[in-house]
């Protein structure tokens, strides 16, 4: 076990708008399920807040929505992205923790519930403080164990997706069979 902050180094690289115009940056959104997406930019828009760099492999969390699990890694293969001061950006010590393992750990219902139960502030403006997040004790198994856990999770996710697809196909076949038994044809969509 170790404190999460022992595995993370804060990155706070401000983007200079005189060097990098707003049209050349890529803002992102972090979603409650831990996914990340690129925001669409309005070409005529300019900076309204300070912007900071997040590089591929960096852990990015939404300070406001950390309590909901809005934590993700910038995918490898992406260019650097931009976030406002409402986000925290960290480099992970990958010699001790695999990004995929930490991401899965943070997205567990238990971890997200723990974050939710430790939010502070007035209702409607509650958040999990960054220093609290950094103080959370987490398990740090050997990298090989982390990889095995992630591989097992990925295999089970694949099986679940295949089962959901099969269920959808069975449901559609049942609907078609029912209509055919009535002598009806499904409407064109």
N, C-alpha and C positions, 0 to 999 in steps of 0.2 A: 504494500500500500504506500501511496505517497500523495502529497497535495498536488492537485491539478496544476497549480501555478509552478511547481517544480519542473514540469514538462513543457511549459509554455514561455516564450519570450515575446513581450509586447512589441509590435511593429507600429510605429507612428510616423510614417513618411508622408508629409503634407505635399499635395500636388500644387505646384506653382502655376496659377492661371496665366501668367505672362509667358510661360514656356509651353504649357499644355492647355490649349483652349478646350472649353467644355465639349465641343464637337468631336474631340479626339479621345475622350474618356469613355469608359463603359461602366455606368452604374449598375448595381445588382440589387436583387431582393433575396432575402433568406426567408424561407417558409417554415411553418410550424413543424412540418414533417422532416425537416432537415435538408430539403432540396434547395437548390440555388438556381436563379434564373437571371438573365440579362434584361435590363429595362430598356424600353424603346425610348430614344431621345427625340425631343423636338429640336430641329436644327437651329431655331432662332433663340433657344434658351441659353442662359448663362448661369454661372455658379451663383447660388443664393446662400450657400454655406461653404465652409472649408471642406475640401475633399482630401481623402487619404488613399494611399495605394494599398491594395491587397494583391499579393502575387500567387501564382499557381502553387498549391500545396499549403497555403496559409489557412488557418482556422479563422473564420469570421463569425461573429455573433452579433445579433441585434440586441443592444442594451435594453430596449423597451420590451422586446418580445422574447428575451431569454427565458422567462418564466414559462413560455409556451413551447420551448424547444427550437427556437429559431437560431440554430447553430449549424454551420456547414463548412466544408472545405472548398476553396476555389479549385476547380478541377485542373489536373495536369493537362497541358495542351491548350489551355485558354491563355490569352494575353493577360497582362495585369489588369485589374478592375479597380473601380473607385467606390468608396463608401464615405458617408458623412461621419461626423463625430458621434452620431447615434449608434455607431458600430464600434466594436473592438476587434482588432486584427492581431493574430498571434502566429508565430512560427512554432511548430511542434518539434520537440526533440525526437526525431524519428529513429534514433539509435535505441530508444527505450519504449516507444509507443508507435504502433502503426496507425496512420490516419483513419483507415477503415474501422479499426477496432474502437478507437476513441469515438468516432462518429456513431457507431452502433450503440456504444455504451450510453452516450448522451441521449440518444433517441429512445432508450427503453422507457416504458411507462413509469417504472420505479424512479429513474433519474429525473424525468420530467415532473413527476409528482413532488419529488424532493425540492426541485427548483420552485415549483408553484407554491409550496408550503413555506418557502423562505423568502417570499417577495415582501417588500416594504414600501411604504408611501401611502398617500391618500388614494382611496378607491378611484379607479379610472386612470390613475397615474402610477400604479404600482410597478416595481421592477425588482429584479434580483441584482444586488450590487456586485460589481465586478470583483471586488476583493473577497466577497463571499464565494463567488464562483471559483476563484483561484484557490480558495482554502479547502474546497471539497476533497476529501480523501477518496481515492479511487484505486482499484486493484491494478497492478502492473505485472501481469504474468510474463514469462519469457516470450520473445518475439515469435518463436515457433508456435507456442500455444495460442497467442493472439491470432496468428495466421490461420491456424486450424479452426478456431472459433468462427472467424469471419467466413472461411470457406464453407463451413457447415451451415451458417446462416444463409449464405448466398445460394447454396444447393436447395435449402428448404424454401427460400423465396421463389426460386425457379419452379419447384414442384407446385407451390401454391398458385403461381401464375398459370401453369399448365392446367391445373385442376379447375381454376376459374374459367379459362377458355373452354375447356371441355363441358363445363356446366352450362355455359352460354350456348354452346352448339347444341347440347341436348335439349335445352329449353326451346330453342328455335325450331328444332326438328319436331318436338312435341306440338308446337303451335301450328306448324305446317301440316302435320298429320291430322290434327283436330279439324283444321279448315278443310282439308281434303276429304275427310270422313263426312263432312257436312255438304260436300259438293261445292265448296266456295274456293275462291282464289284470293291470296293475300293481296292487298292493294299495293300498287307501285309506290315507292317512296322517292 
